[in-house]
Amino acid sequence: MNSNPEEIKKKLKEAEEKIENALWDAVKDKNLEKELQAYKEVKNFLLPLSNLDDNLIKERNRILAYCLMRIDNTLVGLGDTDNSVELSKESFEFAEKSENIIQIARSSLAYGTRLLNAGQLPAAEKQFSLVIQLGNDHPDDEDIQQTVGWSLIVRGHILLGKSLYEQAIVVLEEAEGICSKIDNFAGIAQANAVLAQAYGSIGDKKRAEECKEKSEKFQEKAKEMRK
């Protein structure tokens, strides 16, 4: 596709805005089919783009990685998990091509989660480790730190599933600390929800109840932010 670079840049921006609008519309109306259709339209626009300069190619790849991640998430929400590993892998590959560290971190977390759900723990852990490394390399980037926090929450789930309760608590408290620093209320809520399970498993009913109450409190805060 041959076109004016400024025109392509404008269309790429519009494509990303369409993804964002579809995401927030779905939060309100819960229409996943409509959400999925919007993402597919963006994907169909992005995939054929060619003959772009390096910067536009990277930008196209970043938005495409984001779009594929949203397609996968919506399909899973609709109960279709058949291609979730492949889709999330494709998203991660486009993120790497984009060289955008924030999208690499987000796609890596999504890919790792799908691998984990498919029972591919070593491969999943490789993706989570990449996110942690990006967090270490970019300690002041809130978007990456948020992704690190959620990666640690997933790790906490894994440790909990292995009955490694004390280790899970350490990891989840670290996740909560990261999410608290950046006011990521949804992350704080999720970390405490899993902490409640971990403390309950070791018989600490008081801490379990405290974490449960904190989780509920921050779930409400997160909902308020979405309005």
C-alpha positions, 0 to 999 in steps of 0.5 A, spaced: 500 500 500 503 506 497 500 512 501 502 519 504 506 517 511 502 523 514 496 520 512 498 513 514 500 515 521 493 518 522 490 512 520 494 508 525 492 513 530 485 512 528 486 504 528 488 504 535 483 509 537 478 504 535 481 499 539 480 503 545 473 505 544 471 498 542 474 496 549 471 501 553 464 500 549 464 493 551 465 495 559 459 498 558 454 494 554 458 487 555 457 486 547 463 481 546 461 480 539 461 487 537 467 488 540 470 482 537 468 485 530 471 492 531 478 488 533 477 484 526 476 490 522 482 494 525 486 487 524 484 487 517 486 494 515 493 493 519 495 486 516 496 489 508 499 495 510 506 495 506 511 499 503 512 503 509 518 506 512 521 503 519 518 508 524 511 506 521 512 499 520 514 499 528 508 503 529 503 498 525 506 492 529 505 495 535 498 496 534 497 490 531 500 486 537 495 490 541 489 488 536 491 481 536 492 481 544 485 484 544 482 479 539 485 473 543 482 476 550 475 477 547 475 470 544 477 467 551 471 471 554 466 468 549 469 461 551 473 460 544 480 458 547 482 453 541 487 458 538 489 462 544 496 460 545 497 461 537 494 468 537 498 470 543 504 468 540 503 472 534 501 478 538 508 477 542 512 476 535 509 483 533 510 486 539 518 484 539 518 487 531 515 493 534 521 494 539 516 498 543 518 495 550 511 497 553 507 492 548 513 487 549 511 487 556 504 486 555 504 481 550 509 477 554 504 477 560 498 475 555 502 470 552 505 467 558 498 466 561 496 462 555 501 458 555 500 457 563 493 455 561 495 450 556 500 447 561 506 449 558 509 452 565 517 452 563 515 456 557 510 460 561 515 462 566 520 464 560 515 470 558 514 472 565 521 472 567 522 477 561 516 481 564 520 482 570 527 483 567 523 489 563 521 491 569 528 491 572 531 495 566 525 500 566 523 502 574 520 508 573 515 506 567 509 505 570 506 502 564 511 496 565 511 496 572 503 495 572 505 489 567 510 486 572 505 487 578 500 482 574 506 478 572 507 477 579 500 476 581 500 470 576 506 467 579 503 467 586 497 463 583 502 458 580 505 458 587 498 457 590 497 451 586 503 448 588 501 449 595 507 453 596 503 458 600 509 462 604 512 463 597 506 465 594 505 470 600 512 473 599 511 474 591 503 477 592 505 482 597 511 484 592 505 485 587 501 489 591 507 493 593 508 495 586 501 496 584 500 500 590 505 505 588 502 506 581 495 506 584 493 500 580 487 499 584 485 492 580 492 490 581 491 491 588 484 488 589 487 481 585 493 481 589 489 481 595 484 476 593 489 471 592 493 473 598 486 471 602 487 464 599 494 463 601 493 466 608 487 462 609 491 455 606 496 456 612 490 457 617 491 465 618 484 467 618 485 474 621 490 476 615 485 472 610 479 476 612 483 483 612 486 481 605 479 479 603 476 486 605 482 490 602 480 486 595 473 488 595 475 495 597 479 496 591 475 492 587 470 498 588 475 503 587 477 500 580 470 500 578 469 507 580 475 509 575 472 506 569 465 510 570 
